[in-house]
Amino acid sequence: MNIPNNAFFRKKIFKPVRITLGSLFVLFGAFGFLPIVGFWMIPAGLAILSIDVPWAQRVWDRGERTYGRVLTKLAARYPKIPWMKLPGAPRHEEKQAETEASSV
């Protein structure tokens, strides 16, 4: 299967299509309580819009930073949950070794 290059979709001819599609996703995402459309459409629309629209890029970046901070805090708080093993997050075993070393 040949996956198209991302640069192909960043061409100027696709800019109006991306802006329209992203705007529609965000708009219909507000009707997330209805079947088929859902709240998942808001972040998808922001991701599409963030390619061309500066304010959407700022919102997307802020959301990524917040999501990363929340996951890092959760990984530190619940170290035994396997899907919470993030690179750079303190591990449960490391914390135990630090407390044992400091108590000696």
N, C-alpha and C positions, 0 to 999 in steps of 0.2 A: 504494500500500500504506500503510495507516494503522498507524504504530508506536505502541503504547500508551505513555502517560506513565509514567515511573518511579515517580511518587507513587502510582499505582494499585497497584503491587506492594508498596509499603511500608505498606499499610493493616494494621491490627491483625489482621484476619481471616486474613491470609496468614502471620502470624508463626509459628504452629505448623507450617505447611507448609514454610516456609523452614528452620526449625530441623531438622525431620525430614529434609528433602531434603539439607541441608548435612551433617548427621551421617552419613547413608547414603553420601554421596559420599566423605567422609573415611574411613569404615569400609571401604567396598569398594575404595578407592584403595590400601589396605594390601595388597590381593590383586592388585597391578599386574602380577604375572607371569602371570596368567591371561588368556585371550583376552577381548576386549570390554571388561572393566574394565581400568583401567590406572592408572599413577601420575599421569596427568593429572587424575584425579578428586580428588586431595588438594588442590591449589590451587583447583580449582573449588569444592569443598566449603567451603574456608576463605573464599573470596570470598562465597559465599552466607551462611555463618554470620556473617561480619563485620558484616552489617547489624544483627543483633540481639544478638549475644553479645560482650561486651567483651573477653574473652581472645582470641577469634578476630580481633577488630579489631586488637589489639596484635601478634599474630603476623603478620597480613597487612601491617600497616604496616612492621614490621621487615623482612619479606621484600622489600617494595617498595624500602626504603632500601638494603638490601644489593644488590639487583639493579641499582639505579641507580648505586651506587658501582662495582660490577664493570664495568658497561658504560662508565662514564666512564674507568676505568683502561685498559680494552681499547682504547677510542678513542684515548687518548693514546699507547698503546704501538704500535698498528697504524693509523697515520693514513691509509694509502692504501686501506684497505678501505672501499668506498663505503657499505655499510650501517652503518658505525660513525660516520658523520658526525652527531654529536649537537650540539644547540645548546649553546654555551658551552664545548665541548671545543676545545682548541688544535688548529689545523689544521697540517698538515705544512708548508704554504707559510709560515705565520706563524712557525713555529719556525726555518725556514731564514732568513727575513728578520731575526729577532732575533739569530741567531748571526752573520750577515754584518754586521749593524750593530754588534755588540759587538766583532767582530774588526777593524773599521776604526779 
